[in-house]
Amino acid sequence: MSKTFKEPDCNQCKDRIEVFKVLNEEDLKKIDKIRYDVLFHAGEIIFKQGTPFTHTICILEGLAKVYLEAGSKRRFILTLIGPGEMIGSPGMFIDGLHHFSVAAVDDSVACFVQREIIEGIISTNNRFATELLKRANKRDIQNFQRFLSLTRKQAPGRLAETLLFLYHEIYKTNPFKITISRQDLADMSATTKENTIRTLKIFKEEGLISMTGNLVTILNKRLLQSVSVNG
C-alpha cells in the first residue's frame, strides 16, 4: 500500500529535478504550498490511463514504467523514468485525461503537484515552458523511433534495442541488474514473454550477452547493435 508524506521543501529538489532549475523562488513556493510525496511499492499504479489528469508527478526515488494499455491484458511500455524526471500528460491542455499509465517498478517516491499550479507557471515562466516543451518533444521523437522499430524489426532486433536502451539510458553501467520483469522486457519489445525468454537464450548462446539471474553483461556490444539495427 502506498504511503503519503512530505519532504521539507522544494528547494531540496531543485538540483535533483532538471526542469526545476529554471524555476524562480516564487514558482517554487507555489509548488511547495500544494504538493505531497507518496511512497509506492513495486507494482503499484501511480496513475492509470483514462483517469482524470489532476497532478503532474516528479520521481524522487526508484524507477517507474510508462505504458499504453490495449484491452484487458495487452500493454506496451513506452519508457522507464527514474529520479529527477517530471511527467504529466498530453491531455493537460486537451481533454484533462491520462493517455498512458504509470506504475512503480521498484519501491518509488513520487511528488504530486497540482496540474493547475504547473499550468499557471507555464503561462508566466517562458524558460520553464520551453524546457517542458523540449522534453515533451524529445519523448515524442523517442516514441516515434520506437514505433518505427515495431514496423520494420523482428523480435530479436526489438529485444536487442531494449537491452541497449536499458544499458545506455537507465542503468548506465555494464554489467547491470535488470529490475524489470521478463514480462516488462516483452512489453517494451512488443513481443511475448515466451519469445523474450527464448531470444535471451539465443543471445547468450551466440555470445552477445551473459545473464545470471537478473544480472546482464553485454559481451559483444557491436554485434548486439548490429542485431538492433538490422532486426
Buried (B, 14 or more C-beta within 10 A) or exposed (E): EBEEEEBEEBBEBBEBBEBBEBBEEEBBEBBBEEBBBBBBEBEBBBBEBEEEBEBBBBBBBBBBBBBBBEEEEEBBBBBBBBBBBBBBBBBBEEEEBBEBBBBBBBBBBBBBBBBEBBEEBBEEBEEBBEBBEEBBEEBEEBBEEBEEBEEEBEBBBBBBBBBBBBBEEBBEEEBBEBBBBBEBBBBBBBBEBEBBEBBBEEBBEEEBBEBEEEEBEBBBBEBBBEBBEEB
